[in-house]
């Protein structure tokens, strides 16, 4: 039995999630997909200039995982550029780093998603409705988990 896939930590979702060649209607284009976690690896490695060890540490995965993510993302970008395809950024197996909720009764903070508007939530550990949103601290905790479909 394979071990479960580890979620990658992503600082933010990209503001723009689609790129296409200029002057060609989108409906007539093929497209390729880059996952949000692959985009984060590209951002950290290629844009910010971090080495793969540093990227792995930031994303909470192994260095070989970063190597595989970068290889897939670079191949998708090269395919789109070489063949005039659109690039869609979506999906993946990632967690957003940032704010979190904490149960005021038992102190549980493991992956309790913060609700909009600060409404009380049910704690998965003690089942109380005593959870509330808290600001991020070190180490950063999770606001959202997204699984690739």
Order of alpha helices (4+ residues) and beta strands (2+ residues): beta-beta-beta-alpha-alpha-alpha-beta-beta-beta-beta-beta
